[in-house]
Amino acid sequence: MREFVITTETNTDLPESFLKENQIGVIPHYYMVEEEIYGDGRELTIKEFYQAMREAKKVGTMASNPAVIEEIFTAYAQAGKDVLHISFSGALSSGLGNVQMVANQVMEEYPEMKIIVVDTLSVSLGEGILIAKALELKAAGKTIEETEQGVKALVPHLCVQFTVDDLNHLYRGGRLSKTSAILGTIVNIKPILYVNDEGRLVALDKVRGRQQSMKKLVENMKARIGDWRDKQVFVGVVHGDCEEDAQKLADLVKAELGEVKMFIQPVGPSIGAHSGPGALGLLFLGETK
């Protein structure tokens, strides 16, 4: 059985230490602040990035570079290794298409190599949950195909819900009208968004006020978790440079689930450019999305 590696992209929001410790190959996605491009060795800190957004600087994102993907996959091919790539939702980024295209090219050049690409239909630590599951299966001696199937079985159960603090970022990202953004801000409306079965970010609900938005995220988790309550790989809490609120949300989750493995992580620039400072997300496995 050929050895295989697990790869992903920078927008999984997993801790850097976790990625390095588990030798996860990472394909960069890029982001821009004003005219400067970052993401491939040149980075802003999380606080620097979100401060730029708070100062209303122009930010944007770019998907992966096929030339960089080819370099990464070719290195694994030359080392005699197969690749299981766990990808950001193809409905939200052209990155998946870039990876699939390059994977086919590299496999033509190295016919003995397998590159399997999994569309998680998810984002952020939703991808991270599948990466952690893949690591479990690989450690248990599963083949690349068995690991792929084990990971894919969880895709319909990935629950990803977000709330944002500033509606204007959703407007700038084309997900909300200008009128709705202005009116919602005036009356302190906080939307609840989720990633649907097609891997798209859509509106689910709306509440008034920050505390109510956090409570609503946990209520939605309770309504969806079903028989998966005790089968979590981990629960993810992500935030747009608002660690104190993220800890409050984590405490609400623990009050409901008890002690559970959890990652509390900042949302990286690839997603944060659209969700903005103050965003909060809750990611877990459940019966329905």
C-alpha positions in Angstrom: 0.0 0.0 0.0 1.5 3.4 -1.1 1.9 6.0 1.6 -0.4 9.0 1.3 -0.4 12.5 2.6 -3.3 14.8 3.5 -3.4 18.3 2.0 -5.7 21.2 2.3 -5.7 25.0 1.9 -4.9 28.0 4.1 -8.5 28.7 4.8 -9.2 25.8 7.1 -8.5 28.0 10.1 -6.8 25.1 11.9 -3.9 26.1 14.3 -0.5 26.2 12.5 0.9 23.9 15.2 -1.7 21.3 14.4 -1.0 21.4 10.7 2.8 21.1 11.2 2.5 18.4 13.8 0.4 16.3 11.5 2.4 17.1 8.4 -0.6 18.5 6.5 0.4 19.9 3.2 -1.1 23.4 2.7 -1.9 25.1 -0.6 -2.1 28.9 -0.2 -5.0 31.1 -1.0 -4.2 34.8 -1.3 -5.6 38.0 0.0 -5.1 41.7 -0.7 -5.1 44.8 1.5 -5.2 47.9 -0.7 -2.6 47.0 -3.4 -0.5 44.6 -1.4 -0.9 40.9 -1.9 -0.3 38.4 0.9 -0.6 34.7 1.6 2.5 33.0 0.2 5.1 33.5 2.9 4.3 37.2 3.4 1.5 37.6 5.9 -0.3 40.0 8.1 -1.1 39.1 11.7 -4.8 38.5 12.4 -4.9 41.8 14.3 -3.2 43.7 11.5 -5.6 42.3 9.0 -8.8 43.1 10.9 -7.5 46.5 11.9 -7.1 47.2 8.2 -10.8 46.3 7.8 -11.8 48.4 10.7 -10.0 51.3 9.0 -12.1 50.6 5.9 -9.1 49.7 3.8 -9.9 47.8 0.6 -9.5 44.0 1.1 -10.0 41.2 -1.3 -9.3 37.5 -1.8 -7.8 35.3 -4.6 -7.9 31.5 -5.0 -4.9 29.2 -5.3 -2.3 29.5 -8.0 -2.2 26.4 -10.3 1.6 26.7 -10.7 2.0 26.5 -6.9 -0.4 23.5 -6.7 1.6 21.7 -9.4 4.8 22.3 -7.5 3.4 20.8 -4.3 1.7 17.8 -5.9 4.8 17.1 -8.1 7.0 17.0 -5.0 4.7 14.3 -3.5 4.7 12.4 -6.7 8.5 12.4 -6.9 8.6 11.2 -3.3 6.3 8.2 -4.2 3.3 9.4 -2.2 -0.4 9.7 -3.0 -2.5 12.7 -2.0 -5.9 13.0 -0.3 -6.8 16.7 -0.7 -9.6 18.1 1.5 -10.9 21.2 -0.1 -12.8 24.4 0.7 -16.4 24.4 -0.8 -16.3 24.5 -4.6 -19.5 26.6 -4.5 -17.6 29.4 -2.8 -14.2 29.4 -4.5 -12.5 28.5 -7.8 -9.8 26.9 -5.7 -11.4 23.4 -5.9 -11.4 23.6 -9.7 -7.8 24.7 -9.7 -6.8 21.7 -7.6 -8.8 19.2 -9.6 -7.3 20.5 -12.9 -3.8 20.3 -11.6 -4.4 16.9 -10.0 -5.4 15.5 -13.4 -2.3 17.0 -15.0 0.1 15.6 -12.4 -1.5 12.1 -12.5 -1.1 12.1 -16.3 2.6 12.8 -15.8 2.9 10.3 -12.9 0.4 7.5 -13.8 1.3 5.5 -10.6 0.1 8.4 -8.4 -3.3 8.9 -7.0 -4.6 12.3 -6.1 -8.1 12.2 -4.6 -9.9 15.6 -4.1 -12.8 15.9 -1.6 -15.2 18.8 -1.9 -16.1 19.4 1.8 -19.0 21.7 0.8 -17.9 23.5 3.8 -15.5 26.2 5.1 -13.1 27.1 7.9 -13.1 24.5 10.7 -15.8 22.6 8.9 -12.9 21.5 6.6 -10.8 21.1 9.8 -13.3 18.5 11.2 -12.8 16.4 8.1 -9.0 16.8 8.2 -9.0 15.6 11.8 -11.2 12.6 10.9 -8.9 11.7 8.0 -5.9 11.7 10.3 -7.8 9.3 12.7 -8.5 7.0 9.8 -5.0 7.1 8.4 -3.6 6.4 11.9 -5.9 3.4 12.1 -4.2 2.0 9.0 -7.0 2.8 6.5 -6.1 3.1 2.8 -6.5 6.3 0.9 -9.8 5.1 -0.5 -11.1 4.0 2.8 -10.1 7.3 4.3 -11.8 9.2 1.5 -15.1 7.3 2.1 -14.9 7.9 5.9 -14.4 11.6 5.3 -17.2 11.9 2.6 -19.6 10.2 5.0 -19.4 13.2 7.3 -19.9 15.8 4.6 -23.7 15.8 4.9 -23.4 16.2 8.7 -21.1 19.3 8.7 -22.9 22.1 10.4 -21.5 25.6 9.9 -23.3 28.7 11.3 -22.0 32.3 11.4 -23.2 35.6 12.7 -21.6 38.9 11.8 -21.2 42.1 13.7 -21.2 44.5 10.8 -23.6 44.0 8.0 -21.7 46.3 5.7 -19.1 43.6 5.0 -21.8 41.3 3.7 -23.0 44.2 1.5 -19.5 44.7 0.1 -19.3 41.0 -0.6 -22.5 41.1 -2.6 -24.6 39.1 -0.1 -26.8 41.8 1.2 -28.4 45.0 -0.4 -27.1 48.4 0.7 -30.5 49.3 2.1 -30.8 46.1 4.2 -27.2 46.7 5.5 -28.0 50.3 6.6 -31.4 49.4 8.1 -30.1 46.3 9.8 -27.2 48.3 11.4 -29.6 51.0 12.7 -31.8 48.5 14.5 -28.9 46.2 15.6 -29.9 43.2 13.5 -27.6 40.3 13.5 -28.1 37.7 10.8 -27.6 34.0 11.3 -26.0 32.4 8.2 -25.2 28.8 7.4 -23.5 26.7 4.8 -26.2 24.7 3.0 -26.2 21.3 1.3 -24.8 22.8 -1.8 -21.9 24.4 0.0 -23.2 27.9 -0.2 -23.5 30.5 2.5 -27.1 31.6 2.9 -29.3 33.4 5.4 -31.0 31.3 8.1 -32.4 33.7 10.6 -31.9 37.1 12.2 -32.0 38.3 15.8 -31.5 41.6 17.5 -28.3 42.1 19.5 -25.0 40.4 20.0 -26.0 38.2 23.0 -29.1 37.0 21.3 -27.1 36.0 18.2 -24.8 33.8 20.4 -27.7 32.2 22.1 -29.3 31.6 18.7 -26.2 29.8 17.4 -26.4 27.4 20.4 -30.1 26.9 20.1 -29.6 26.0 16.4 -26.9 23.5 17.4 -29.2 21.9 19.9 -31.9 21.6 17.3 -29.6 20.0 14.7 -27.1 17.9 16.6 -29.4 14.9 17.3 -27.6 11.5 17.6 -24.3 13.2 16.9 -24.1 14.8 20.3 -21.5 12.3 21.6 -19.8 11.7 18.2 -18.1 15.0 17.6 -14.6 14.9 16.1 -14.3 18.4 17.7 -16.5 21.5 17.9 -15.1 24.6 16.3 -15.7 28.2 17.4 -14.2 30.8 15.1 -14.1 34.6 15.4 -13.1 37.7 13.6 -10.7 39.1 16.1 -13.2 39.0 19.0 -11.7 36.4 21.2 -13.6 37.4 24.3 -17.0 36.8 22.6 -15.7 33.6 21.1 -14.9 32.4 24.6 -18.4 33.3 25.8 -19.8 31.3 22.9 -17.6 28.4 23.7 -18.8 28.5 27.3 -22.4 28.4 26.1 -21.6 25.3 24.0 -19.9 23.6 26.9 -22.9 24.3 29.1 -25.0 22.4 26.6 -22.6 19.6 25.6 -20.4 19.3 28.7 -16.7 18.9 28.2 -16.0 18.4 24.5 -12.9 18.7 22.4 -12.9 22.2 21.0 -10.8 24.6 18.8 -11.3 28.3 19.3 -9.7 30.0 16.3 -9.6 33.3 14.5 -11.1 33.4 11.0 -8.3 33.8 8.5 -8.2 36.5 5.8 -9.7 34.2 3.1 -13.0 34.2 4.8 -12.6 37.1 7.1 -12.4 39.5 4.2 -16.1 38.7 3.7 -17.3 38.2 7.2 -15.4 41.1 8.8 -14.3 41.9 12.4 -16.6 40.6 15.0 -17.8 37.6 13.1 -18.6 34.5 15.2 -19.0 30.9 13.9 -20.0 27.6 15.4 -19.0 24.4 13.6 -20.0 20.8 14.6 -21.5 17.5 13.3 -25.3 17.2 13.3 -28.3 15.4 11.8 -29.1 18.2 9.4 -27.3 21.4 8.4 
